[in-house]
């Protein structure tokens, strides 16, 4: 992802797409995402924008990890052969 305007737009779209499977619901995720981007919409310093985009990319990785963990736990519970208490 770039750090200019298009990079910010790409980051927003990526996060918006990932929000479809968010545990608390898509609408919750979308409203929080919109607020976060609006809060920083007045920033024009390229270095600050670059830092914020890097933070956003980190959030993408964290969400991916959350989703993988959720899938792993679901599969583990589904195929576990141990008796549950």
C-alpha angles and dihedrals in degrees: 000000000000125000098229129084093291091050091054091048091048091050091050092050092047092051092044090053092049091051091072091084098037111138094231093049139269096269091054091049094045094051092049091047092050092050091050093052093044091051089061099036094105094058112111103164107112093214092052091047089051090052092049092048090051089051089050091051088052089053089052090055091047092051090048089053091049091052093047091050090050091051091047092051091047092051092045091052092045096050101031111127095196119103112251118226 
